[in-house]
């Protein structure tokens, strides 16, 4: 197996709805900051800080929470997108 990229899973805490995205900016193409409870720049900074402070695996070979606060409406998790190796 090889890792192609990471996907971001967004889960709403109030209803458990789950969505998959390829980037943080893609989330804001579908949802407003009001729906998410956080602006894009605040989320980007919070994710960066969370990754740095919580020893998140930068290689991304396992699913990990990258954003979750007590008062947030959402939880974000980063997971690898794994592909099978090509065979001849």
N, CA, C and O atoms as a GROMACS GRO file, in nm:
protein
  352
    1UNK      N    1   0.085  -0.118   0.000
    1UNK     CA    2   0.000   0.000   0.000
    1UNK      C    3   0.089   0.124   0.000
    1UNK      O    4   0.198   0.125   0.057
    2UNK      N    5   0.039   0.226  -0.066
    2UNK     CA    6   0.110   0.352  -0.061
    2UNK      C    7   0.012   0.463  -0.029
    2UNK      O    8  -0.107   0.453  -0.060
    3UNK      N    9   0.062   0.567   0.032
    3UNK     CA   10  -0.020   0.681   0.071
    3UNK      C   11  -0.024   0.779  -0.044
    3UNK      O   12   0.080   0.820  -0.095
    4UNK      N   13  -0.144   0.818  -0.086
    4UNK     CA   14  -0.158   0.915  -0.193
    4UNK      C   15  -0.164   1.057  -0.137
    4UNK      O   16  -0.092   1.146  -0.182
    5UNK      N   17  -0.249   1.076  -0.039
    5UNK     CA   18  -0.264   1.204   0.028
    5UNK      C   19  -0.347   1.180   0.153
    5UNK      O   20  -0.386   1.067   0.183
    6UNK      N   21  -0.375   1.286   0.223
    6UNK     CA   22  -0.461   1.274   0.341
    6UNK      C   23  -0.599   1.329   0.308
    6UNK      O   24  -0.613   1.417   0.223
    7UNK      N   25  -0.698   1.277   0.376
    7UNK     CA   26  -0.833   1.332   0.368
    7UNK      C   27  -0.870   1.385   0.506
    7UNK      O   28  -0.821   1.336   0.608
    8UNK      N   29  -0.955   1.485   0.508
    8UNK     CA   30  -1.000   1.544   0.633
    8UNK      C   31  -1.146   1.506   0.653
    8UNK      O   32  -1.230   1.531   0.566
    9UNK      N   33  -1.175   1.446   0.766
    9UNK     CA   34  -1.311   1.410   0.802
    9UNK      C   35  -1.366   1.515   0.896
    9UNK      O   36  -1.307   1.542   1.001
   10UNK      N   37  -1.477   1.574   0.858
   10UNK     CA   38  -1.544   1.672   0.942
   10UNK      C   39  -1.669   1.606   0.999
   10UNK      O   40  -1.750   1.550   0.925
   11UNK      N   41  -1.684   1.611   1.131
   11UNK     CA   42  -1.802   1.555   1.197
   11UNK      C   43  -1.866   1.665   1.280
   11UNK      O   44  -1.800   1.730   1.361
   12UNK      N   45  -1.997   1.685   1.260
   12UNK     CA   46  -2.071   1.780   1.343
   12UNK      C   47  -2.107   1.711   1.474
   12UNK      O   48  -2.162   1.601   1.474
   13UNK      N   49  -2.076   1.776   1.583
   13UNK     CA   50  -2.099   1.717   1.715
   13UNK      C   51  -2.246   1.704   1.750
   13UNK      O   52  -2.285   1.612   1.822
   14UNK      N   53  -2.329   1.794   1.700
   14UNK     CA   54  -2.470   1.791   1.738
   14UNK      C   55  -2.551   1.684   1.666
   14UNK      O   56  -2.654   1.639   1.717
   15UNK      N   57  -2.507   1.642   1.548
   15UNK     CA   58  -2.586   1.544   1.474
   15UNK      C   59  -2.505   1.428   1.421
   15UNK      O   60  -2.561   1.332   1.367
   16UNK      N   61  -2.375   1.436   1.436
   16UNK     CA   62  -2.290   1.327   1.392
   16UNK      C   63  -2.274   1.317   1.242
   16UNK      O   64  -2.213   1.221   1.193
   17UNK      N   65  -2.326   1.415   1.165
   17UNK     CA   66  -2.307   1.412   1.020
   17UNK      C   67  -2.158   1.418   0.990
   17UNK      O   68  -2.084   1.492   1.055
   18UNK      N   69  -2.114   1.339   0.891
   18UNK     CA   70  -1.971   1.331   0.859
   18UNK      C   71  -1.950   1.360   0.710
   18UNK      O   72  -2.026   1.315   0.624
   19UNK      N   73  -1.846   1.438   0.682
   19UNK     CA   74  -1.812   1.476   0.546
   19UNK      C   75  -1.662   1.457   0.526
   19UNK      O   76  -1.585   1.470   0.621
   20UNK      N   77  -1.620   1.426   0.404
   20UNK     CA   78  -1.479   1.410   0.371
   20UNK      C   79  -1.434   1.521   0.278
   20UNK      O   80  -1.504   1.556   0.183
   21UNK      N   81  -1.315   1.577   0.305
   21UNK     CA   82  -1.261   1.686   0.225
   21UNK      C   83  -1.112   1.662   0.198
   21UNK      O   84  -1.045   1.588   0.271
   22UNK      N   85  -1.063   1.725   0.093
   22UNK     CA   86  -0.922   1.715   0.059
   22UNK      C   87  -0.837   1.825   0.120
   22UNK      O   88  -0.715   1.816   0.122
   23UNK      N   89  -0.902   1.930   0.171
   23UNK     CA   90  -0.828   2.042   0.231
   23UNK      C   91  -0.920   2.119   0.324
   23UNK      O   92  -1.042   2.105   0.319
   24UNK      N   93  -0.860   2.202   0.408
   24UNK     CA   94  -0.940   2.288   0.496
   24UNK      C   95  -1.020   2.388   0.414
   24UNK      O   96  -1.136   2.416   0.447
   25UNK      N   97  -0.961   2.442   0.309
   25UNK     CA   98  -1.033   2.542   0.230
   25UNK      C   99  -1.154   2.482   0.160
   25UNK      O  100  -1.253   2.552   0.138
   26UNK      N  101  -1.150   2.355   0.125
   26UNK     CA  102  -1.265   2.289   0.062
   26UNK      C  103  -1.385   2.284   0.156
   26UNK      O  104  -1.499   2.285   0.110
   27UNK      N  105  -1.360   2.278   0.285
   27UNK     CA  106  -1.469   2.277   0.383
   27UNK      C  107  -1.553   2.404   0.370
   27UNK      O  108  -1.675   2.401   0.380
   28UNK      N  109  -1.484   2.517   0.347
   28UNK     CA  110  -1.553   2.646   0.340
   28UNK      C  111  -1.620   2.669   0.205
   28UNK      O  112  -1.693   2.768   0.190
   29UNK      N  113  -1.598   2.583   0.108
   29UNK     CA  114  -1.674   2.589  -0.017
   29UNK      C  115  -1.813   2.530   0.003
   29UNK      O  116  -1.904   2.558  -0.074
   30UNK      N  117  -1.829   2.450   0.108
   30UNK     CA  118  -1.958   2.385   0.136
   30UNK      C  119  -2.030   2.445   0.255
   30UNK      O  120  -2.153   2.452   0.256
   31UNK      N  121  -1.955   2.489   0.357
   31UNK     CA  122  -2.014   2.540   0.480
   31UNK      C  123  -1.967   2.682   0.507
   31UNK      O  124  -1.857   2.721   0.468
   32UNK      N  125  -2.052   2.758   0.575
   32UNK     CA  126  -2.014   2.894   0.614
   32UNK      C  127  -1.943   2.890   0.749
   32UNK      O  128  -1.955   2.792   0.823
   33UNK      N  129  -1.869   2.994   0.781
   33UNK     CA  130  -1.807   3.001   0.914
   33UNK      C  131  -1.911   2.993   1.027
   33UNK      O  132  -1.883   2.938   1.133
   34UNK      N  133  -2.029   3.047   1.004
   34UNK     CA  134  -2.134   3.041   1.105
   34UNK      C  135  -2.181   2.898   1.129
   34UNK      O  136  -2.203   2.858   1.243
   35UNK      N  137  -2.194   2.820   1.021
   35UNK     CA  138  -2.235   2.680   1.035
   35UNK      C  139  -2.130   2.598   1.110
   35UNK      O  140  -2.163   2.508   1.187
   36UNK      N  141  -2.004   2.631   1.086
   36UNK     CA  142  -1.893   2.557   1.147
   36UNK      C  143  -1.858   2.610   1.287
   36UNK      O  144  -1.803   2.538   1.370
   37UNK      N  145  -1.892   2.736   1.310
   37UNK     CA  146  -1.860   2.796   1.440
   37UNK      C  147  -1.718   2.845   1.450
   37UNK      O  148  -1.668   2.871   1.560
   38UNK      N  149  -1.651   2.858   1.335
   38UNK     CA  150  -1.511   2.903   1.335
   38UNK      C  151  -1.477   2.958   1.195
   38UNK      O  152  -1.521   2.902   1.094
   39UNK      N  153  -1.400   3.067   1.191
   39UNK     CA  154  -1.357   3.122   1.063
   39UNK      C  155  -1.244   3.038   1.004
   39UNK      O  156  -1.180   2.960   1.075
   40UNK      N  157  -1.222   3.054   0.874
   40UNK     CA  158  -1.117   2.977   0.809
   40UNK      C  159  -0.980   3.005   0.871
   40UNK      O  160  -0.906   2.911   0.900
   41UNK      N  161  -0.947   3.131   0.891
   41UNK     CA  162  -0.814   3.163   0.944
   41UNK      C  163  -0.798   3.110   1.087
   41UNK      O  164  -0.691   3.062   1.124
   42UNK      N  165  -0.903   3.121   1.167
   42UNK     CA  166  -0.895   3.067   1.304
   42UNK      C  167  -0.879   2.916   1.304
   42UNK      O  168  -0.803   2.861   1.382
   43UNK      N  169  -0.952   2.848   1.214
   43UNK     CA  170  -0.942   2.702   1.205
   43UNK      C  171  -0.803   2.661   1.159
   43UNK      O  172  -0.744   2.569   1.215
   44UNK      N  173  -0.751   2.728   1.057
   44UNK     CA  174  -0.618   2.697   1.006
   44UNK      C  175  -0.513   2.712   1.117
   44UNK      O  176  -0.425   2.626   1.132
   45UNK      N  177  -0.522   2.820   1.194
   45UNK     CA  178  -0.427   2.841   1.303
   45UNK      C  179  -0.446   2.738   1.414
   45UNK      O  180  -0.348   2.689   1.470
   46UNK      N  181  -0.571   2.706   1.445
   46UNK     CA  182  -0.599   2.609   1.552
   46UNK      C  183  -0.548   2.470   1.513
   46UNK      O  184  -0.491   2.399   1.596
   47UNK      N  185  -0.568   2.431   1.388
   47UNK     CA  186  -0.520   2.300   1.341
   47UNK      C  187  -0.368   2.294   1.347
   47UNK      O  188  -0.311   2.195   1.393
   48UNK      N  189  -0.303   2.400   1.301
   48UNK     CA  190  -0.157   2.405   1.305
   48UNK      C  191  -0.105   2.393   1.448
   48UNK      O  192  -0.010   2.319   1.474
   49UNK      N  193  -0.167   2.464   1.540
   49UNK     CA  194  -0.127   2.458   1.681
   49UNK      C  195  -0.155   2.321   1.740
   49UNK      O  196  -0.072   2.267   1.813
   50UNK      N  197  -0.270   2.264   1.709
   50UNK     CA  198  -0.307   2.132   1.762
   50UNK      C  199  -0.207   2.026   1.715
   50UNK      O  200  -0.162   1.943   1.794
   51UNK      N  201  -0.172   2.030   1.587
   51UNK     CA  202  -0.076   1.934   1.532
   51UNK      C  203   0.058   1.946   1.602
   51UNK      O  204   0.120   1.846   1.638
   52UNK      N  205   0.103   2.070   1.622
   52UNK     CA  206   0.233   2.095   1.686
   52UNK      C  207   0.233   2.051   1.833
   52UNK      O  208   0.330   1.992   1.880
   53UNK      N  209   0.126   2.080   1.905
   53UNK     CA  210   0.122   2.054   2.048
   53UNK      C  211   0.082   1.912   2.087
   53UNK      O  212   0.099   1.874   2.203
   54UNK      N  213   0.030   1.834   1.994
   54UNK     CA  214  -0.020   1.702   2.028
   54UNK      C  215   0.053   1.589   1.956
   54UNK      O  216   0.000   1.478   1.945
   55UNK      N  217   0.172   1.616   1.908
   55UNK     CA  218   0.254   1.514   1.843
   55UNK      C  219   0.179   1.436   1.736
   55UNK      O  220   0.188   1.313   1.728
   56UNK      N  221   0.106   1.508   1.653
   56UNK     CA  222   0.034   1.444   1.543
   56UNK      C  223   0.136   1.397   1.440
   56UNK      O  224   0.229   1.470   1.405
   57UNK      N  225   0.119   1.277   1.393
   57UNK     CA  226   0.208   1.217   1.294
   57UNK      C  227   0.200   1.296   1.164
   57UNK      O  228   0.098   1.291   1.094
   58UNK      N  229   0.305   1.369   1.131
   58UNK     CA  230   0.306   1.451   1.010
   58UNK      C  231   0.302   1.367   0.882
   58UNK      O  232   0.260   1.417   0.778
   59UNK      N  233   0.345   1.243   0.890
   59UNK     CA  234   0.337   1.156   0.773
   59UNK      C  235   0.193   1.115   0.746
   59UNK      O  236   0.158   1.081   0.633
   60UNK      N  237   0.110   1.118   0.848
   60UNK     CA  238  -0.031   1.092   0.831
   60UNK      C  239  -0.066   0.949   0.797
   60UNK      O  240  -0.162   0.926   0.723
   61UNK      N  241   0.008   0.852   0.849
   61UNK     CA  242  -0.020   0.714   0.816
   61UNK      C  243  -0.125   0.650   0.906
   61UNK      O  244  -0.152   0.530   0.895
   62UNK      N  245  -0.185   0.728   0.992
   62UNK     CA  246  -0.296   0.677   1.073
   62UNK      C  247  -0.394   0.790   1.095
   62UNK      O  248  -0.357   0.907   1.086
   63UNK      N  249  -0.517   0.757   1.125
   63UNK     CA  250  -0.621   0.856   1.148
   63UNK      C  251  -0.598   0.925   1.282
   63UNK      O  252  -0.574   0.859   1.383
   64UNK      N  253  -0.605   1.059   1.281
   64UNK     CA  254  -0.579   1.135   1.402
   64UNK      C  255  -0.666   1.259   1.408
   64UNK      O  256  -0.693   1.321   1.306
   65UNK      N  257  -0.710   1.293   1.528
   65UNK     CA  258  -0.784   1.418   1.546
   65UNK      C  259  -0.686   1.534   1.526
   65UNK      O  260  -0.575   1.534   1.579
   66UNK      N  261  -0.730   1.634   1.449
   66UNK     CA  262  -0.647   1.752   1.428
   66UNK      C  263  -0.716   1.880   1.475
   66UNK      O  264  -0.654   1.986   1.478
   67UNK      N  265  -0.845   1.872   1.512
   67UNK     CA  266  -0.915   1.988   1.568
   67UNK      C  267  -1.033   1.939   1.650
   67UNK      O  268  -1.118   1.866   1.600
   68UNK      N  269  -1.037   1.979   1.774
   68UNK     CA  270  -1.149   1.948   1.862
   68UNK      C  271  -1.133   2.031   1.988
   68UNK      O  272  -1.035   2.016   2.061
   69UNK      N  273  -1.228   2.118   2.012
   69UNK     CA  274  -1.226   2.196   2.135
   69UNK      C  275  -1.358   2.174   2.208
   69UNK      O  276  -1.457   2.130   2.149
   70UNK      N  277  -1.359   2.204   2.335
   70UNK     CA  278  -1.478   2.181   2.418
   70UNK      C  279  -1.600   2.254   2.362
   70UNK      O  280  -1.710   2.200   2.364
   71UNK      N  281  -1.580   2.375   2.313
   71UNK     CA  282  -1.692   2.457   2.267
   71UNK      C  283  -1.714   2.453   2.116
   71UNK      O  284  -1.801   2.524   2.065
   72UNK      N  285  -1.638   2.372   2.043
   72UNK     CA  286  -1.650   2.370   1.898
   72UNK      C  287  -1.773   2.290   1.853
   72UNK      O  288  -1.819   2.200   1.922
   73UNK      N  289  -1.824   2.326   1.736
   73UNK     CA  290  -1.937   2.255   1.677
   73UNK      C  291  -1.891   2.132   1.599
   73UNK      O  292  -1.972   2.044   1.568
   74UNK      N  293  -1.762   2.127   1.568
   74UNK     CA  294  -1.711   2.022   1.480
   74UNK      C  295  -1.587   1.955   1.538
   74UNK      O  296  -1.519   2.008   1.626
   75UNK      N  297  -1.560   1.837   1.487
   75UNK     CA  298  -1.434   1.768   1.510
   75UNK      C  299  -1.374   1.738   1.374
   75UNK      O  300  -1.445   1.694   1.283
   76UNK      N  301  -1.244   1.763   1.359
   76UNK     CA  302  -1.174   1.728   1.236
   76UNK      C  303  -1.075   1.617   1.265
   76UNK      O  304  -1.007   1.617   1.367
   77UNK      N  305  -1.069   1.524   1.173
   77UNK     CA  306  -0.976   1.412   1.183
   77UNK      C  307  -0.906   1.401   1.048
   77UNK      O  308  -0.970   1.411   0.943
   78UNK      N  309  -0.775   1.379   1.050
   78UNK     CA  310  -0.699   1.358   0.926
   78UNK      C  311  -0.668   1.210   0.915
   78UNK      O  312  -0.623   1.147   1.010
   79UNK      N  313  -0.691   1.156   0.797
   79UNK     CA  314  -0.665   1.014   0.774
   79UNK      C  315  -0.597   0.997   0.638
   79UNK      O  316  -0.621   1.076   0.547
   80UNK      N  317  -0.514   0.896   0.625
   80UNK     CA  318  -0.447   0.873   0.497
   80UNK      C  319  -0.543   0.813   0.395
   80UNK      O  320  -0.634   0.737   0.429
   81UNK      N  321  -0.521   0.848   0.270
   81UNK     CA  322  -0.589   0.783   0.159
   81UNK      C  323  -0.488   0.683   0.103
   81UNK      O  324  -0.388   0.722   0.042
   82UNK      N  325  -0.514   0.557   0.124
   82UNK     CA  326  -0.419   0.453   0.085
   82UNK      C  327  -0.460   0.390  -0.047
   82UNK      O  328  -0.577   0.360  -0.070
   83UNK      N  329  -0.362   0.369  -0.132
   83UNK     CA  330  -0.385   0.308  -0.263
   83UNK      C  331  -0.305   0.179  -0.274
   83UNK      O  332  -0.197   0.166  -0.215
   84UNK      N  333  -0.358   0.086  -0.348
   84UNK     CA  334  -0.284  -0.037  -0.373
   84UNK      C  335  -0.170  -0.007  -0.470
   84UNK      O  336  -0.182   0.079  -0.557
   85UNK      N  337  -0.058  -0.078  -0.453
   85UNK     CA  338   0.053  -0.064  -0.545
   85UNK      C  339   0.011  -0.117  -0.682
   85UNK      O  340  -0.063  -0.215  -0.692
   86UNK      N  341   0.058  -0.051  -0.786
   86UNK     CA  342   0.029  -0.098  -0.921
   86UNK      C  343   0.103  -0.229  -0.946
   86UNK      O  344   0.217  -0.247  -0.904
   87UNK      N  345   0.037  -0.320  -1.014
   87UNK     CA  346   0.101  -0.445  -1.050
   87UNK      C  347   0.126  -0.446  -1.199
   87UNK      O  348   0.055  -0.382  -1.276
   88UNK      N  349   0.227  -0.519  -1.238
   88UNK     CA  350   0.264  -0.522  -1.381
   88UNK      C  351   0.166  -0.600  -1.463
   88UNK      O  352   0.183  -0.613  -1.584
   0.00000   0.00000   0.00000
